[in-house]
């Protein structure tokens, strides 16, 4: 089983709420993956489980990421359906990828 990524998305964002442009490429790639999960997680009514079409980011894995949000105040949980690569995303609320206001 893989380790769990515990991520505060605010650490990847600049003062304007954009992904920091000057971070190393691997870190920027991780941040892009995480904000994509936020975007998908908040397109649907919370709480919910989403079986996304997003591929696992673990090298060599061809699994898909499942996303869970229990409530708007909780972290977004994600896990690969194949290798169990997983994580939690906190402080996603009110980011530009939070779609809740647009879907209500």
The first five atom37 places (N, CA, C, CB, O) and aatype in JSON, in Angstrom:
{
  "aatype": [20, 20, 20, 20, 20, 20, 20, 20, 20, 20, 20, 20, 20, 20, 20, 20, 20, 20, 20, 20, 20, 20, 20, 20, 20, 20, 20, 20, 20, 20, 20, 20, 20, 20, 20, 20, 20, 20, 20, 20, 20, 20, 20, 20, 20, 20, 20, 20, 20, 20, 20, 20, 20, 20, 20, 20, 20, 20, 20, 20, 20, 20, 20, 20, 20, 20, 20, 20, 20, 20, 20, 20, 20, 20, 20, 20, 20, 20, 20, 20, 20, 20, 20, 20, 20, 20, 20, 20, 20, 20, 20, 20, 20, 20, 20, 20, 20, 20, 20, 20, 20, 20, 20, 20],
  "atom_mask": [
    [1, 1, 1, 1, 1],
    [1, 1, 1, 1, 1],
    [1, 1, 1, 1, 1],
    [1, 1, 1, 1, 1],
    [1, 1, 1, 1, 1],
    [1, 1, 1, 1, 1],
    [1, 1, 1, 1, 1],
    [1, 1, 1, 1, 1],
    [1, 1, 1, 1, 1],
    [1, 1, 1, 1, 1],
    [1, 1, 1, 1, 1],
    [1, 1, 1, 1, 1],
    [1, 1, 1, 1, 1],
    [1, 1, 1, 1, 1],
    [1, 1, 1, 1, 1],
    [1, 1, 1, 1, 1],
    [1, 1, 1, 1, 1],
    [1, 1, 1, 1, 1],
    [1, 1, 1, 1, 1],
    [1, 1, 1, 1, 1],
    [1, 1, 1, 1, 1],
    [1, 1, 1, 1, 1],
    [1, 1, 1, 1, 1],
    [1, 1, 1, 1, 1],
    [1, 1, 1, 1, 1],
    [1, 1, 1, 1, 1],
    [1, 1, 1, 1, 1],
    [1, 1, 1, 1, 1],
    [1, 1, 1, 1, 1],
    [1, 1, 1, 1, 1],
    [1, 1, 1, 1, 1],
    [1, 1, 1, 1, 1],
    [1, 1, 1, 1, 1],
    [1, 1, 1, 1, 1],
    [1, 1, 1, 1, 1],
    [1, 1, 1, 1, 1],
    [1, 1, 1, 1, 1],
    [1, 1, 1, 1, 1],
    [1, 1, 1, 1, 1],
    [1, 1, 1, 1, 1],
    [1, 1, 1, 1, 1],
    [1, 1, 1, 1, 1],
    [1, 1, 1, 1, 1],
    [1, 1, 1, 1, 1],
    [1, 1, 1, 1, 1],
    [1, 1, 1, 1, 1],
    [1, 1, 1, 1, 1],
    [1, 1, 1, 1, 1],
    [1, 1, 1, 1, 1],
    [1, 1, 1, 1, 1],
    [1, 1, 1, 1, 1],
    [1, 1, 1, 1, 1],
    [1, 1, 1, 1, 1],
    [1, 1, 1, 1, 1],
    [1, 1, 1, 1, 1],
    [1, 1, 1, 1, 1],
    [1, 1, 1, 1, 1],
    [1, 1, 1, 1, 1],
    [1, 1, 1, 1, 1],
    [1, 1, 1, 1, 1],
    [1, 1, 1, 1, 1],
    [1, 1, 1, 1, 1],
    [1, 1, 1, 1, 1],
    [1, 1, 1, 1, 1],
    [1, 1, 1, 1, 1],
    [1, 1, 1, 1, 1],
    [1, 1, 1, 1, 1],
    [1, 1, 1, 1, 1],
    [1, 1, 1, 1, 1],
    [1, 1, 1, 1, 1],
    [1, 1, 1, 1, 1],
    [1, 1, 1, 1, 1],
    [1, 1, 1, 1, 1],
    [1, 1, 1, 1, 1],
    [1, 1, 1, 1, 1],
    [1, 1, 1, 1, 1],
    [1, 1, 1, 1, 1],
    [1, 1, 1, 1, 1],
    [1, 1, 1, 1, 1],
    [1, 1, 1, 1, 1],
    [1, 1, 1, 1, 1],
    [1, 1, 1, 1, 1],
    [1, 1, 1, 1, 1],
    [1, 1, 1, 1, 1],
    [1, 1, 1, 1, 1],
    [1, 1, 1, 1, 1],
    [1, 1, 1, 1, 1],
    [1, 1, 1, 1, 1],
    [1, 1, 1, 1, 1],
    [1, 1, 1, 1, 1],
    [1, 1, 1, 1, 1],
    [1, 1, 1, 1, 1],
    [1, 1, 1, 1, 1],
    [1, 1, 1, 1, 1],
    [1, 1, 1, 1, 1],
    [1, 1, 1, 1, 1],
    [1, 1, 1, 1, 1],
    [1, 1, 1, 1, 1],
    [1, 1, 1, 1, 1],
    [1, 1, 1, 1, 1],
    [1, 1, 1, 1, 1],
    [1, 1, 1, 1, 1],
    [1, 1, 1, 1, 1],
    [1, 1, 1, 1, 1]
  ],
  "atom_positions": [
    [[0.84, -1.18, 0.0], [0.0, 0.0, 0.0], [0.88, 1.24, 0.0], [-0.95, 0.0, 1.21], [1.93, 1.26, 0.64]],
    [[0.46, 2.26, -0.72], [1.19, 3.52, -0.79], [0.97, 4.35, 0.46], [0.78, 4.32, -2.04], [0.03, 4.11, 1.22]],
    [[1.84, 5.33, 0.66], [1.63, 6.29, 1.72], [0.48, 7.22, 1.39], [2.91, 7.08, 1.98], [0.02, 7.27, 0.25]],
    [[0.03, 7.95, 2.37], [-1.08, 8.88, 2.19], [-0.54, 10.29, 2.06], [-2.07, 8.78, 3.37], [0.25, 10.73, 2.89]],
    [[-0.96, 11.01, 1.01], [-0.64, 12.42, 0.85], [-1.63, 13.23, 1.67], [-0.67, 12.85, -0.66], [-2.84, 13.15, 1.43]],
    [[-1.15, 14.0, 2.63], [-2.0, 14.9, 3.4], [-1.61, 16.3, 2.98], [-1.84, 14.68, 4.97], [-0.52, 16.78, 3.3]],
    [[-2.51, 16.96, 2.25], [-2.16, 18.21, 1.57], [-3.05, 19.37, 1.97], [-2.25, 18.01, 0.08], [-4.28, 19.27, 1.96]],
    [[-2.42, 20.47, 2.34], [-3.12, 21.75, 2.51], [-2.92, 22.48, 1.19], [-2.56, 22.59, 3.76], [-1.82, 22.97, 0.9]],
    [[-3.97, 22.56, 0.38], [-3.83, 23.13, -0.97], [-3.36, 24.59, -0.94], [-5.17, 23.05, -1.71], [-2.77, 25.07, -1.9]],
    [[-3.61, 25.28, 0.17], [-3.17, 26.68, 0.29], [-1.65, 26.81, 0.16], [-3.63, 27.26, 1.63], [-1.16, 27.86, -0.25]],
    [[-0.91, 25.77, 0.5], [0.55, 25.82, 0.4], [1.03, 25.87, -1.05], [1.16, 24.62, 1.09], [2.19, 26.21, -1.31]],
    [[0.17, 25.54, -1.99], [0.52, 25.53, -3.41], [0.01, 26.76, -4.15], [-0.03, 24.28, -4.06], [0.23, 26.89, -5.36]],
    [[-0.67, 27.67, -3.45], [-1.31, 28.81, -4.1], [-0.64, 30.12, -3.73], [-2.78, 28.86, -3.73], [-0.13, 30.29, -2.62]],
    [[-0.65, 31.06, -4.69], [-0.1, 32.4, -4.43], [-1.19, 33.29, -3.81], [0.45, 33.03, -5.74], [-2.28, 32.82, -3.51]],
    [[-0.87, 34.56, -3.64], [-1.81, 35.5, -3.01], [-3.09, 35.72, -3.82], [-1.13, 36.83, -2.79], [-4.11, 36.13, -3.26]],
    [[-3.04, 35.45, -5.12], [-4.22, 35.6, -5.97], [-5.02, 34.29, -6.07], [-3.8, 36.05, -7.37], [-6.04, 34.25, -6.76]],
    [[-4.57, 33.24, -5.4], [-5.27, 31.97, -5.42], [-4.93, 31.09, -6.61], [-6.73, 32.22, -5.41], [-5.63, 30.12, -6.88]],
    [[-3.87, 31.41, -7.32], [-3.41, 30.61, -8.46], [-2.3, 29.67, -7.99], [-2.91, 31.53, -9.62], [-1.65, 29.92, -6.98]],
    [[-2.08, 28.6, -8.74], [-0.95, 27.72, -8.44], [0.34, 28.52, -8.61], [-0.94, 26.45, -9.37], [0.51, 29.2, -9.62]],
    [[1.22, 28.44, -7.65], [2.48, 29.19, -7.68], [3.26, 28.81, -8.94], [3.33, 28.91, -6.4], [3.54, 27.63, -9.18]],
    [[3.61, 29.8, -9.72], [4.26, 29.57, -11.02], [5.73, 29.15, -10.88], [4.17, 30.82, -11.87], [6.27, 28.51, -11.79]],
    [[6.37, 29.5, -9.79], [7.81, 29.29, -9.67], [8.2, 27.99, -8.96], [8.41, 30.43, -8.95], [9.39, 27.76, -8.7]],
    [[7.23, 27.15, -8.64], [7.6, 25.9, -7.96], [8.19, 24.9, -8.94], [6.37, 25.29, -7.25], [7.95, 25.0, -10.14]],
    [[8.97, 23.94, -8.45], [9.55, 22.92, -9.33], [8.47, 22.16, -10.1], [10.41, 21.94, -8.52], [7.35, 22.01, -9.62]],
    [[8.82, 21.69, -11.28], [7.85, 21.02, -12.16], [7.13, 19.84, -11.49], [8.56, 20.53, -13.4], [5.92, 19.73, -11.65]],
    [[7.81, 18.95, -10.76], [7.09, 17.84, -10.13], [6.05, 18.32, -9.1], [8.07, 16.9, -9.46], [4.97, 17.75, -8.97]],
    [[6.4, 19.38, -8.37], [5.49, 19.92, -7.38], [4.3, 20.58, -8.06], [6.21, 20.93, -6.47], [3.16, 20.43, -7.62]],
    [[4.55, 21.29, -9.14], [3.47, 21.92, -9.9], [2.55, 20.86, -10.5], [4.06, 22.82, -11.03], [1.34, 21.05, -10.55]],
    [[3.11, 19.75, -10.95], [2.3, 18.65, -11.5], [1.4, 18.07, -10.42], [3.21, 17.55, -12.09], [0.23, 17.79, -10.68]],
    [[1.92, 17.88, -9.21], [1.11, 17.4, -8.09], [0.0, 18.41, -7.78], [1.99, 17.17, -6.84], [-1.15, 18.01, -7.6]],
    [[0.33, 19.69, -7.72], [-0.68, 20.72, -7.44], [-1.78, 20.71, -8.5], [-0.02, 22.11, -7.38], [-2.96, 20.86, -8.17]],
    [[-1.41, 20.54, -9.75], [-2.4, 20.49, -10.84], [-3.32, 19.28, -10.68], [-1.7, 20.45, -12.21], [-4.53, 19.38, -10.91]],
    [[-2.77, 18.15, -10.29], [-3.56, 16.95, -10.03], [-4.55, 17.21, -8.9], [-2.64, 15.76, -9.68], [-5.73, 16.86, -9.01]],
    [[-4.09, 17.83, -7.82], [-4.94, 18.07, -6.66], [-6.07, 19.05, -6.96], [-4.11, 18.6, -5.51], [-7.2, 18.84, -6.52]],
    [[-5.78, 20.13, -7.7], [-6.86, 21.08, -8.0], [-7.86, 20.47, -8.98], [-6.28, 22.4, -8.57], [-9.04, 20.83, -8.96]],
    [[-7.42, 19.56, -9.82], [-8.35, 18.84, -10.7], [-9.31, 18.0, -9.85], [-7.57, 17.93, -11.7], [-10.5, 17.94, -10.15]],
    [[-8.8, 17.36, -8.8], [-9.65, 16.59, -7.91], [-10.65, 17.49, -7.18], [-8.8, 15.83, -6.9], [-11.81, 17.11, -7.01]],
    [[-10.21, 18.67, -6.75], [-11.12, 19.62, -6.11], [-12.23, 20.01, -7.08], [-10.35, 20.88, -5.63], [-13.41, 20.03, -6.71]],
    [[-11.85, 20.33, -8.3], [-12.81, 20.72, -9.33], [-13.87, 19.64, -9.53], [-12.08, 21.01, -10.65], [-15.06, 19.93, -9.54]],
    [[-13.44, 18.41, -9.68], [-14.37, 17.3, -9.91], [-15.21, 17.02, -8.67], [-13.59, 16.03, -10.32], [-16.41, 16.79, -8.77]],
    [[-14.58, 17.05, -7.5], [-15.29, 16.74, -6.26], [-16.42, 17.72, -5.99], [-14.33, 16.74, -5.09], [-17.45, 17.34, -5.42]],
    [[-16.25, 18.97, -6.37], [-17.25, 19.99, -6.03], [-18.25, 20.26, -7.15], [-16.55, 21.27, -5.67], [-19.1, 21.14, -7.01]],
    [[-18.16, 19.53, -8.25], [-19.16, 19.66, -9.32], [-20.47, 18.99, -8.95], [-18.63, 19.07, -10.62], [-21.52, 19.32, -9.5]],
    [[-20.41, 18.04, -8.01], [-21.6, 17.31, -7.62], [-22.05, 17.73, -6.23], [-21.35, 15.8, -7.66], [-21.3, 18.34, -5.48]],
    [[-23.28, 17.39, -5.91], [-23.83, 17.72, -4.61], [-23.09, 16.93, -3.52], [-25.35, 17.41, -4.57], [-22.87, 15.73, -3.66]],
    [[-22.7, 17.61, -2.46], [-22.02, 16.96, -1.35], [-23.06, 16.46, -0.35], [-21.02, 17.93, -0.66], [-24.11, 17.09, -0.25]],
    [[-22.85, 15.38, 0.39], [-21.7, 14.48, 0.32], [-21.84, 13.53, -0.86], [-21.56, 13.69, 1.62], [-22.9, 13.39, -1.46]],
    [[-20.75, 12.89, -1.17], [-20.83, 11.95, -2.27], [-19.52, 11.25, -2.55], [-21.29, 12.65, -3.48], [-18.45, 11.66, -2.11]],
    [[-19.65, 10.17, -3.31], [-18.5, 9.41, -3.8], [-18.5, 9.55, -5.31], [-18.56, 7.88, -3.35], [-19.52, 9.35, -5.95]],
    [[-17.36, 9.89, -5.87], [-17.24, 10.07, -7.31], [-16.22, 9.08, -7.83], [-16.83, 11.53, -7.66], [-15.07, 9.05, -7.38]],
    [[-16.63, 8.27, -8.77], [-15.72, 7.36, -9.45], [-15.25, 8.09, -10.69], [-16.4, 5.97, -9.8], [-15.87, 7.99, -11.75]],
    [[-14.16, 8.82, -10.57], [-13.7, 9.7, -11.65], [-13.02, 8.93, -12.76], [-12.75, 10.75, -11.1], [-12.77, 7.73, -12.65]],
    [[-12.73, 9.64, -13.83], [-11.96, 9.08, -14.95], [-10.51, 9.56, -14.89], [-12.59, 9.48, -16.3], [-9.77, 9.43, -15.86]],
    [[-10.12, 10.13, -13.76], [-8.76, 10.61, -13.55], [-7.86, 9.42, -13.24], [-8.7, 11.67, -12.41], [-8.14, 8.63, -12.34]],
    [[-6.78, 9.31, -13.99], [-5.82, 8.22, -13.8], [-4.98, 8.46, -12.55], [-4.91, 8.08, -15.03], [-4.67, 9.59, -12.2]],
    [[-4.63, 7.38, -11.91], [-3.74, 7.42, -10.76], [-2.42, 8.07, -11.18], [-3.5, 5.99, -10.18], [-1.97, 7.9, -12.31]],
    [[-1.83, 8.8, -10.26], [-0.57, 9.47, -10.59], [0.66, 8.63, -10.24], [-0.49, 10.8, -9.88], [1.79, 9.04, -10.52]],
    [[0.44, 7.48, -9.63], [1.57, 6.62, -9.29], [2.13, 5.97, -10.55], [1.15, 5.54, -8.26], [1.38, 5.41, -11.36]],
    [[3.41, 6.04, -10.7], [4.08, 5.48, -11.89], [3.74, 4.01, -12.08], [5.6, 5.65, -11.78], [3.84, 3.2, -11.16]],
    [[3.32, 3.69, -13.31], [3.03, 2.31, -13.68], [1.61, 1.86, -13.36], [3.97, 1.43, -13.0], [1.2, 0.79, -13.8]],
    [[0.87, 2.64, -12.6], [-0.49, 2.25, -12.24], [-1.47, 2.75, -13.31], [-0.88, 2.8, -10.84], [-1.33, 3.86, -13.81]],
    [[-2.43, 1.94, -13.64], [-3.44, 2.31, -14.63], [-4.83, 2.46, -13.98], [-3.49, 1.28, -15.75], [-5.84, 2.51, -14.68]],
    [[-4.85, 2.53, -12.65], [-6.11, 2.66, -11.92], [-6.72, 4.04, -12.06], [-5.88, 2.36, -10.46], [-6.11, 4.96, -12.6]],
    [[-7.94, 4.17, -11.57], [-8.68, 5.43, -11.59], [-8.89, 5.92, -10.16], [-10.05, 5.28, -12.32], [-8.97, 5.12, -9.23]],
    [[-8.97, 7.23, -10.0], [-9.09, 7.84, -8.69], [-10.57, 7.97, -8.31], [-8.4, 9.22, -8.66], [-11.38, 8.49, -9.07]],
    [[-10.9, 7.49, -7.11], [-12.21, 7.71, -6.52], [-12.08, 8.85, -5.52], [-12.76, 6.4, -5.82], [-11.09, 8.95, -4.8]],
    [[-13.09, 9.72, -5.49], [-13.05, 10.92, -4.65], [-14.24, 10.89, -3.71], [-13.06, 12.21, -5.52], [-15.35, 10.54, -4.11]],
    [[-14.01, 11.26, -2.44], [-15.08, 11.28, -1.44], [-15.03, 12.61, -0.69], [-14.94, 10.09, -0.45], [-13.97, 13.05, -0.25]],
    [[-16.2, 13.23, -0.56], [-16.34, 14.42, 0.27], [-17.54, 14.17, 1.18], [-16.53, 15.75, -0.6], [-18.67, 14.04, 0.7]],
    [[-17.31, 14.09, 2.47], [-18.39, 13.83, 3.42], [-19.24, 15.07, 3.7], [-17.83, 13.29, 4.72], [-20.46, 14.99, 3.78]],
    [[-18.58, 16.21, 3.83], [-19.3, 17.47, 4.06], [-18.42, 18.62, 3.57], [-19.66, 17.65, 5.59], [-17.21, 18.46, 3.39]],
    [[-19.03, 19.8, 3.35], [-18.25, 20.95, 2.86], [-17.12, 21.39, 3.79], [-19.17, 22.11, 2.63], [-16.2, 22.08, 3.35]],
    [[-17.17, 21.0, 5.06], [-16.1, 21.39, 5.98], [-14.99, 20.33, 6.09], [-16.68, 21.66, 7.36], [-13.98, 20.57, 6.74]],
    [[-15.19, 19.18, 5.47], [-14.21, 18.09, 5.54], [-13.16, 18.18, 4.44], [-14.92, 16.75, 5.46], [-13.33, 18.87, 3.44]],
    [[-12.08, 17.46, 4.65], [-11.06, 17.31, 3.6], [-11.63, 16.43, 2.49], [-9.74, 16.68, 4.18], [-12.48, 15.57, 2.73]],
    [[-11.15, 16.66, 1.29], [-11.5, 15.8, 0.17], [-10.58, 14.57, 0.26], [-11.34, 16.55, -1.22], [-9.37, 14.71, 0.37]],
    [[-11.17, 13.39, 0.2], [-10.42, 12.14, 0.24], [-10.33, 11.58, -1.17], [-11.08, 11.12, 1.21], [-11.3, 11.65, -1.93]],
    [[-9.19, 11.04, -1.53], [-9.05, 10.4, -2.83], [-8.24, 9.13, -2.69], [-8.39, 11.35, -3.86], [-7.37, 9.01, -1.82]],
    [[-8.54, 8.16, -3.58], [-7.83, 6.88, -3.54], [-7.92, 6.21, -4.9], [-8.4, 5.96, -2.45], [-8.96, 6.22, -5.55]],
    [[-6.82, 5.64, -5.32], [-6.79, 4.85, -6.55], [-7.56, 3.55, -6.32], [-5.33, 4.56, -7.0], [-7.42, 2.92, -5.27]],
    [[-8.35, 3.16, -7.3], [-9.12, 1.93, -7.16], [-8.28, 0.68, -7.43], [-10.3, 1.95, -8.11], [-8.77, -0.44, -7.29]],
    [[-7.03, 0.87, -7.81], [-6.17, -0.27, -8.12], [-5.04, -0.44, -7.1], [-5.59, -0.11, -9.51], [-4.92, -1.5, -6.49]],
    [[-4.23, 0.6, -6.92], [-3.04, 0.46, -6.08], [-3.21, 1.06, -4.68], [-1.87, 1.11, -6.75], [-2.31, 0.94, -3.84]],
    [[-4.33, 1.69, -4.41], [-4.64, 2.31, -3.14], [-3.81, 3.56, -2.83], [-4.45, 1.32, -2.06], [-3.82, 4.02, -1.69]],
    [[-3.1, 4.1, -3.81], [-2.44, 5.41, -3.68], [-3.54, 6.38, -3.25], [-1.73, 5.88, -5.04], [-4.61, 6.38, -3.85]],
    [[-3.31, 7.21, -2.23], [-4.42, 7.99, -1.68], [-3.96, 9.27, -1.01], [-5.2, 7.16, -0.69], [-2.77, 9.5, -0.82]],
    [[-4.96, 10.1, -0.65], [-4.63, 11.32, 0.05], [-5.85, 12.09, 0.53], [-3.83, 12.19, -0.82], [-6.99, 11.71, 0.28]],
    [[-5.55, 13.18, 1.24], [-6.55, 14.11, 1.75], [-6.15, 15.51, 1.31], [-6.67, 14.01, 3.31], [-4.97, 15.86, 1.32]],
    [[-7.14, 16.31, 0.93], [-6.88, 17.7, 0.53], [-7.68, 18.61, 1.45], [-7.25, 17.94, -0.98], [-8.91, 18.54, 1.47]],
    [[-6.99, 19.45, 2.2], [-7.68, 20.39, 3.09], [-7.59, 21.81, 2.53], [-7.07, 20.34, 4.51], [-6.83, 22.09, 1.61]],
    [[-8.38, 22.68, 3.1], [-8.44, 24.11, 2.76], [-8.76, 24.35, 1.28], [-7.13, 24.77, 3.11], [-8.25, 25.3, 0.68]],
    [[-9.59, 23.48, 0.71], [-10.02, 23.61, -0.69], [-11.2, 24.56, -0.82], [-10.39, 22.24, -1.25], [-11.49, 25.06, -1.91]],
    [[-11.89, 24.8, 0.29], [-13.08, 25.64, 0.27], [-12.72, 27.06, -0.18], [-13.73, 25.67, 1.66], [-11.73, 27.64, 0.27]],
    [[-13.53, 27.62, -1.08], [-13.39, 28.99, -1.59], [-12.18, 29.18, -2.5], [-13.3, 29.94, -0.43], [-11.82, 30.32, -2.8]],
    [[-11.55, 28.09, -2.94], [-10.52, 28.24, -3.96], [-11.22, 28.4, -5.31], [-9.53, 27.01, -3.98], [-12.43, 28.18, -5.4]],
    [[-10.51, 28.77, -6.33], [-11.13, 28.95, -7.64], [-11.63, 27.65, -8.24], [-10.16, 29.59, -8.58], [-12.38, 27.67, -9.22]],
    [[-11.24, 26.51, -7.67], [-11.69, 25.2, -8.16], [-12.9, 24.66, -7.38], [-10.55, 24.19, -8.09], [-13.41, 23.58, -7.68]],
    [[-13.35, 25.42, -6.38], [-14.52, 25.05, -5.59], [-15.77, 25.46, -6.38], [-14.5, 25.73, -4.16], [-16.09, 26.65, -6.47]],
    [[-16.46, 24.5, -6.93], [-17.63, 24.73, -7.81], [-18.96, 24.79, -7.07], [-17.69, 23.66, -8.84], [-20.0, 24.93, -7.72]],
    [[-18.97, 24.69, -5.76], [-20.23, 24.6, -5.04], [-21.16, 25.78, -5.3], [-19.96, 24.5, -3.57], [-22.36, 25.58, -5.46]],
    [[-20.66, 26.99, -5.34], [-21.52, 28.16, -5.56], [-22.13, 28.14, -6.96], [-20.71, 29.46, -5.36], [-23.25, 28.64, -7.15]],
    [[-21.43, 27.59, -7.92], [-21.92, 27.54, -9.3], [-22.93, 26.42, -9.52], [-20.76, 27.36, -10.26], [-23.71, 26.48, -10.47]],
    [[-22.93, 25.4, -8.66], [-23.81, 24.25, -8.88], [-25.06, 24.29, -8.01], [-23.05, 22.96, -8.62], [-25.89, 23.38, -8.1]],
    [[-25.22, 25.28, -7.18], [-26.4, 25.36, -6.3], [-27.48, 26.2, -6.91], [-26.03, 25.92, -4.95], [-28.54, 26.37, -6.31]]
  ]
}
